[in-house]
């Protein structure tokens, strides 16, 4: 354990970037984490089958009128519910497989809880995006086969992210890319026909939606989950490792909190506001626990002021775990939170409360006021150790009276033993926790230490003279906090940036925000554009194509403040270079003259069908799936 006491001393208290794309790990690698994810995926399929059978039995029970059929439906429903409960318990067993996610170094520390990654089904973007590109942007979708394939490759890689910062960047890159895709291909008033399916990480129940909200929310959840796995993988036997763990858990809480605040109506239970609130508390509690371990790692010197500090730090950890356990015990979270998680939170609450009382007892029993002692400083520290002193005692009198100090110290030892006994009892009630050997060893060792210390100072009349020890006031020198995700620091290239929303040089503006512009001059159009400021505006433009093609009318949304808007739209044709398309137009053609000469063509704002468009024979040669895999598959 890192909280072992050291003798008092006279000293005073004191990755490679390949552009926009990252590759996932080998999903076939036989590492502990990959095996767990594979088992999780298999369980998800079994749970899906059981859920469908339960739905069928419930529907049959609703419509059946024959008594025998209804009895058979009830029997089938009972069997399926039992089977489903067993499967969910197996999934809970995977969620509490703490040893797999911990650092490989031998450590005598209590395990931390990571989150498993949500599983998903394959999604084929190609057909839907190609059709939309042709319909909405009037371009051949086959020109964007490479971009669509890159998007699908990126999504596939995100299913097996490496357990490091590169894996987090991979997930964030896809999340930002989804923002680009959503603005280009997913209008709010239309369903695109793509079905995104993700499995609940806690219950295994699948959830499907035809918009990108579920996809984006699930990627964020996996980002937070990956941070938790990074935190538990840190080497907690070094200061640097503990600092990394603190940072990882704070960032995990930030991502999960951002998910809770941004996506408020996610249908998946593991991403409900109530569950996310509990998960945020759990990550912050584990960060606070890592703070205590960082302070204790060099060893706890048996000195008065050091013991005061450590006792309050332990009390702080016990307090946050007590609050976490209370949150886990409330409906509706209680129904689906893994029982082993709630049990571990309760165990840690008692364990760290016991440590707080133990270190308080040591500072009272072992440290007497000697000549040269800074009594005023000790008095101040002791008064700040409690919310209030026991009745009849004052800090200064207690410090100077050896009998009072020993009696109060032994009262703290008795409370420490009580809390230790409760932590061991709670751990023994949970089957999953009983199987975690290192947890049992840590709890037993701490309990035995407090018992031996109490036995050394126990006297026959203690039961008559001991006073009730007050709670140790929780205090920390490093208050953990939520670190929100910083998407702006990540540079992501839009796969479809060359897709120009239908407006190009040589096109003509027909209307701006439903204002007819066909009869306006260039200066009047510019004045109208500037009047909208930085707000997004909707413009309708038309393109004059060659004789082999028909005219297309397009509609898109632009931001006036974007520099590329002006380069895409020809407001006046100058004497400079002309493309083949613009050479067909008179040299000084104004909007007015264009309207009179082409009145027949501009009479309708409907998108006319294109004729004679040849399909380019451009095909992307996809590499072997295994060539995209990270060679360092041990990270997964």
Buried (B, 14 or more C-beta within 10 A) or exposed (E): BBBEBEEBEEEEEEEEEEEBBBBBBBBEBEBBBBBBBBBBBEBBEBBBBBBEBBEBBEEBBEEBEEEEEBEBBBEBBEBBBEBBEEBBEBBBBBBBBBBBBBBEEEBEBBBBBBBBBBBBEEBEBBEBBBEBBBEBBBBBBBBBBBBBBBBBBBBBBBBBBBBBEBBBBBBBBBBBBBBBBBEBBBEEEEEBEBEBBBBBBBBBBBBEBEBBBBBBBBBBBBBBBBBBBBBBBBBBBBEEBBBBBBBBBBBBBBBBBBBBEEBEEBBBBBBBBBBBBBBBBBBBBBBBBBBBBBBBBEEBBBBBBBBBBBBBBBBBBBBBBBBBBBBBEEEEBBEBBBBBBBBBBBBBBBBBBBBBBBBBBBBBBBBEBEEEEEBEEBBBBBBEBBEEBBEEBBBBEBBBBEEBBBBBBBBBBBBBBBBBBBBBEBBBEBEBBEBBEBBBEBBEEBBEBBBEBBEEBEEEEBEEEBBEBBBBBBBBEBEBEBBBBEEEEEEBEBBBEEBBBBBBBBBBBBBBBEEEBBEBBBEEBBEBBEEBEEEEBEBBBBBBBEEEBBBBBBBBEBEBEEEEBEEBBBBEBEEEEBEEBBEEBEEEBBBEEBBEEBEEBBEEEEBBEBEEBEEEEEEEEEEEEEEBBBEEBBBB
